[in-house]
């Protein structure tokens, strides 16, 4: 019971802190801590697609790809290819 109350308190504090700094930075209210988490996991995946499940503690890569990985964030290899195409088109 005490552990559950402590966890709820921590979740509350993280949520309140995020809201405070989000508002201070002038970020839209529609952006939540869920979006921050999803973006972070997606960026980690774009650098190394083997590590996000280790960092998040999820056992399934399928779960991550279905719910946490944003496919609009390019992987590092895709980003290099896109930059190469842009550079070549400017020559």
Backbone bond lengths (Angstrom), bond angles and torsions (degrees), N, CA, C in turn:
res aa  C-N    CA-C-N  psi(-1)  N-CA   C-N-CA  omega(-1)  CA-C   N-CA-C  phi
1 X - - - 1.447 - - 1.527 111.05 -
2 X 1.340 117.15 -46.35 1.462 120.35 -179.68 1.519 110.17 -64.28
3 X 1.338 116.97 -41.36 1.457 120.98 179.16 1.520 110.83 -61.99
4 X 1.323 116.53 -40.66 1.461 120.94 178.20 1.521 111.00 -63.15
5 X 1.326 117.85 -42.29 1.468 121.74 178.17 1.519 111.02 -64.40
6 X 1.323 117.26 -39.78 1.461 121.98 178.84 1.522 110.28 -64.24
7 X 1.330 116.64 -43.23 1.463 120.81 179.06 1.530 110.11 -63.08
8 X 1.316 117.37 -44.24 1.464 120.69 177.97 1.522 111.43 -61.50
9 X 1.325 116.90 -39.03 1.454 121.37 178.35 1.526 110.47 -64.55
10 X 1.341 117.22 -42.21 1.460 121.20 179.44 1.522 110.83 -64.47
11 X 1.319 116.88 -43.40 1.464 121.04 178.16 1.526 109.71 -61.09
12 X 1.302 117.13 -43.48 1.456 122.06 178.60 1.527 110.70 -61.11
13 X 1.324 117.30 -46.31 1.459 121.14 -178.61 1.529 111.79 -64.40
14 X 1.319 117.76 -41.86 1.469 121.20 178.07 1.516 109.72 -63.15
15 X 1.315 117.06 -44.01 1.461 121.53 179.82 1.532 111.39 -62.61
16 X 1.320 116.41 -46.03 1.474 120.28 179.34 1.529 111.18 -64.39
17 X 1.311 117.21 -41.20 1.465 120.93 179.35 1.524 110.72 -64.39
18 X 1.331 116.31 -44.06 1.458 119.66 178.50 1.526 110.25 -60.04
19 X 1.320 116.51 -47.20 1.472 120.84 -179.77 1.529 111.19 -59.78
20 X 1.318 116.63 -42.25 1.463 121.11 -179.97 1.536 110.91 -59.84
21 X 1.330 116.63 -51.06 1.470 119.89 -177.25 1.527 111.91 -72.95
22 X 1.319 117.56 -31.78 1.465 120.47 175.02 1.528 109.59 -61.18
23 X 1.319 116.68 -48.42 1.465 121.05 179.46 1.525 111.34 -64.69
24 X 1.315 116.85 -40.09 1.457 121.75 179.09 1.532 111.06 -62.23
25 X 1.327 117.00 -35.97 1.460 122.12 -179.51 1.532 112.41 -82.01
26 X 1.330 117.03 -9.50 1.456 120.16 179.67 1.520 114.06 79.80
27 X 1.330 116.55 22.19 1.467 121.59 178.72 1.523 108.40 -80.55
28 X 1.338 115.73 142.39 1.470 120.80 -179.28 1.527 111.54 -55.78
29 X 1.327 115.74 146.41 1.470 121.54 -179.08 1.528 112.39 -65.92
30 X 1.336 117.90 -20.40 1.469 120.60 179.55 1.532 111.45 -68.23
31 X 1.333 116.73 -19.61 1.457 120.46 179.74 1.528 108.18 -83.16
32 X 1.324 115.64 123.45 1.462 120.23 -177.34 1.527 110.16 -119.03
33 X 1.304 115.04 176.60 1.460 119.83 178.56 1.531 110.19 -63.05
34 X 1.317 117.17 -27.37 1.464 121.58 176.43 1.524 110.38 -60.47
35 X 1.332 116.97 -40.69 1.467 120.98 179.26 1.527 110.86 -67.24
36 X 1.313 116.46 -39.70 1.464 121.07 178.04 1.526 110.07 -61.82
37 X 1.316 116.21 -45.07 1.470 120.99 179.73 1.522 110.79 -62.57
38 X 1.321 117.13 -45.65 1.460 121.19 -178.86 1.534 110.85 -63.65
39 X 1.330 116.95 -40.86 1.457 120.72 179.30 1.524 110.83 -65.58
40 X 1.326 116.85 -43.68 1.465 121.29 179.07 1.527 110.42 -60.29
41 X 1.313 117.37 -48.25 1.465 121.13 -179.57 1.528 110.25 -63.40
42 X 1.328 117.25 -38.06 1.465 120.77 179.15 1.525 111.46 -65.80
43 X 1.337 117.50 -40.50 1.463 120.52 177.76 1.518 110.79 -66.07
44 X 1.314 117.82 -42.08 1.472 120.33 176.96 1.522 109.07 -60.34
45 X 1.313 117.32 -42.66 1.459 121.69 179.17 1.528 111.16 -63.43
46 X 1.335 117.57 -35.80 1.470 120.10 -178.82 1.528 111.07 -68.59
47 X 1.332 117.14 -26.70 1.460 121.05 178.79 1.525 111.07 -84.85
48 X 1.325 115.87 -43.19 1.458 120.94 -178.34 1.517 108.58 -150.78
49 X 1.302 116.59 105.04 1.465 120.25 -174.75 1.527 113.38 -72.19
50 X 1.319 118.23 -3.91 1.469 121.03 178.48 1.525 112.93 -89.25
51 X 1.342 118.85 -18.06 1.458 119.53 -170.12 1.526 118.11 -98.70
52 X 1.332 121.89 -19.61 1.471 118.19 -174.29 1.524 114.32 -57.71
53 X 1.302 118.31 -39.52 1.469 119.47 -178.50 1.526 111.57 -66.85
54 X 1.320 117.54 -26.94 1.461 120.89 177.18 1.533 109.81 -70.11
55 X 1.330 116.01 -43.93 1.463 120.53 -178.79 1.523 112.90 -68.93
56 X 1.330 116.87 -36.51 1.460 120.00 -175.98 1.524 113.25 -86.67
57 X 1.325 116.66 -19.70 1.460 119.82 -178.09 1.518 112.83 85.10
58 X 1.327 118.02 4.92 1.461 120.55 176.90 1.528 108.93 -78.82
59 X 1.301 115.66 140.92 1.464 119.01 -178.17 1.525 112.15 -86.75
60 X 1.293 117.20 -18.11 1.459 120.59 -173.88 1.531 111.80 -114.46
61 X 1.326 115.55 125.69 1.470 119.94 174.56 1.530 110.02 -68.99
62 X 1.332 116.27 -29.63 1.461 120.55 178.25 1.521 110.79 -63.46
63 X 1.314 117.12 -42.69 1.465 121.61 177.27 1.530 109.77 -59.50
64 X 1.327 116.66 -45.56 1.463 120.16 178.46 1.516 111.40 -61.49
65 X 1.318 116.99 -47.36 1.468 119.07 -176.98 1.526 112.13 -66.48
66 X 1.331 117.23 -31.48 1.469 119.79 -179.64 1.526 113.51 -77.71
67 X 1.328 116.94 -33.20 1.462 119.45 -171.05 1.523 116.03 -120.71
68 X 1.329 118.70 -20.16 1.456 119.40 -173.09 1.527 114.31 -119.31
69 X 1.316 118.27 -28.11 1.462 120.78 -176.72 1.527 108.91 -86.60
70 X 1.332 115.68 123.31 1.458 121.12 177.14 1.522 107.86 -88.31
71 X 1.335 117.99 114.22 1.471 120.10 -176.66 1.533 113.42 -67.68
72 X 1.318 117.60 -12.06 1.462 119.95 179.57 1.528 112.49 -78.49
73 X 1.327 117.34 -14.72 1.463 120.96 176.70 1.521 107.26 -87.42
74 X 1.321 114.66 118.39 1.454 120.16 -175.21 1.522 112.22 -71.30
75 X 1.333 115.14 145.55 1.450 120.43 171.76 1.516 109.65 -73.60
76 X 1.305 117.33 164.00 1.464 120.76 -176.24 1.522 111.61 -62.08
77 X 1.319 118.30 -37.83 1.464 120.95 179.01 1.529 110.51 -67.11
78 X 1.327 116.68 -42.63 1.462 120.63 179.00 1.525 110.79 -64.76
79 X 1.320 116.64 -38.17 1.456 121.61 179.43 1.526 110.63 -64.60
80 X 1.326 117.62 -43.16 1.464 121.57 177.79 1.521 110.14 -61.90
81 X 1.327 117.23 -42.86 1.470 120.59 178.25 1.522 111.45 -62.66
82 X 1.321 116.97 -43.30 1.461 120.95 179.67 1.523 110.42 -63.48
83 X 1.323 118.34 -42.70 1.455 121.80 179.06 1.524 111.21 -65.25
84 X 1.333 116.37 -38.09 1.474 121.06 178.45 1.526 109.91 -63.37
85 X 1.333 116.66 -44.21 1.475 120.52 179.50 1.521 110.72 -62.80
86 X 1.316 117.40 -41.51 1.464 121.12 179.99 1.521 110.15 -64.72
87 X 1.334 116.65 -44.89 1.465 121.29 -179.54 1.522 110.22 -62.11
88 X 1.338 117.98 -44.94 1.467 121.61 -179.89 1.516 111.28 -63.86
89 X 1.327 117.06 -36.37 1.466 119.24 -178.10 1.526 111.41 -71.09
90 X 1.337 116.81 -22.72 1.471 120.14 179.17 1.525 112.11 -81.06
91 X 1.348 117.74 -17.69 1.472 121.11 -178.36 1.496 113.00 -77.73
